[in-house]
Amino acid sequence: MSSTWFETVAEAQRRAKKRLPKSVYSALLAGSERGVSYDDNTVAFSELGFAPHVAELSEKRDQSTELMGQSISLPVICSPTGVQAVHPDGEVAVARAAAARGTITGLSSFASKPIEEVVAANPQTFFQVYWLGSREAMLQRLERARAAGAPGLIVTTDWSFSMGRDWGSPSIPERLDLKAMARFAPEVVRRPKWLLEFAKAGYVPDLTTPNLVGPGEEAPTFFGAYYEWMQTPLPTWEDLAWLREQWDGPVMLKGICRVDDAKRAVDAGMTAISVSNHGGNNLDTTPAPIRVLPAIAEAVGGQVEIVLDGGVRRGGDVVKAVALGARAVMIGRAYLWGLAANGQPGVENVLDLLRSGIDSTLLGLGRSSIQELTPDDVIVAPGFTRTLGAR
Ligand SMILES: Cc1cc2nc3c(=O)[nH]c(=O)nc-3n(C[C@H](O)[C@H](O)[C@H](O)COP(=O)(O)O)c2cc1C
């Protein structure tokens, strides 16, 4: 086994911390305010337990499933993240790794690589949009994603523009050019491997967002785009239904925490919802998505495909989410740390760890496929779940 291989996501995180400049690492860690939601996302999974068998276990264990019309080889997909400055191959490396492991990649509107390159690396790419700019600009983005061949759309609207973390936010330059690199020099020289990767690729990361404009047009900077987003009038359910109609394929609405919102998403014609608190980066003290999943699954599980994201770090977490009503999960930081630790093979490493963890868990539980999982496979202590917005 090569020394670049890591055995857990926690180890990938340690390597990412060693390898990345401090600002880049803390931008990935993210979180918001006191970090309560960020912590709860992982703590909640550890509060759930399993009750394993010792005999009549299954020789064969199937993890394949379908999400938004795409067949995937395991119930894990890569969530869209604005992966800026982690690795020169950025979202293309993530897309290749996901394709190599037979699954979907989500591409953020704030991503650093053009969608055409990402879809070429993985035809199972879902493009993620925010309610950002004019309707015309939004339509232009959808048109570009359609022309590039993206088979699905993810709409993210759970962002409250909160600022400030008790442990401090990274200072991110407007554009990471050589001048800004010089300002960050003391951080960067302590991370020669990270710099070397970019030096080998022949450029410095520039923190622009090429997918917010037409192909080949000058890309706005991350902050320019963020400012425009803050100025955009906030969407209503009618606006979201309109957006859904503009895409003639499957659409996921990401960020659902409440039962009433889940029902509205069904009414707005969504194919899928992601039960999510944006990885704990949004409104702090929102409960972990795994706590709110059971009530949402009970209310709308028969009407919409349900995905969960937030805090997934091991195969057992995936099994818990599937047993409690999710069809699949999305991962964010886990693959970002893998990418930072070892590029594309690092992301493959993370997906492999999740796959083998799911397999071990199915084995212990005596299940032959993820389709057989039920809430009875998981020990849910009294008071664990939260039901938000059920009237
Ligand atoms: C650094 C970072 C950037 C993110 N950027 C986006 C984004 O651009 N669009 C989006 O819908 N979600 C974004 N997210 C949220 C993720 O898609 C996902 O909901 C979250 O990371 C899941 O939690 P996990 O990191 O614990 O797996 C981001 C998350 C992180 C950590």
The ligand as an ORCA input file, in Angstrom:
! r2SCAN-3c Opt
* xyz 0 1
  C     -15.733     24.819      1.515
  C     -17.170     24.545      1.202
  C     -17.778     25.162      0.104
  C     -19.112     24.904     -0.197
  N     -19.650     25.490     -1.299
  C     -20.928     25.180     -1.654
  C     -21.479     25.684     -2.848
  O     -20.849     26.426     -3.587
  N     -22.762     25.325     -3.152
  C     -23.507     24.502     -2.358
  O     -24.655     24.206     -2.680
  N     -22.993     24.002     -1.225
  C     -21.727     24.312     -0.856
  N     -21.197     23.773      0.280
  C     -21.996     22.836      1.087
  C     -21.802     21.396      0.608
  O     -22.358     21.190     -0.669
  C     -22.437     20.397      1.566
  O     -23.774     20.775      1.824
  C     -21.678     20.264      2.887
  O     -20.294     20.387      2.694
  C     -22.009     18.928      3.530
  O     -21.397     18.801      4.755
  P     -19.997     18.015      4.958
  O     -18.928     18.938      4.506
  O     -19.972     17.775      6.420
  O     -20.042     16.761      4.133
  C     -19.864     24.031      0.619
  C     -19.258     23.406      1.706
  C     -17.927     23.652      2.011
  C     -17.307     22.954      3.195
*
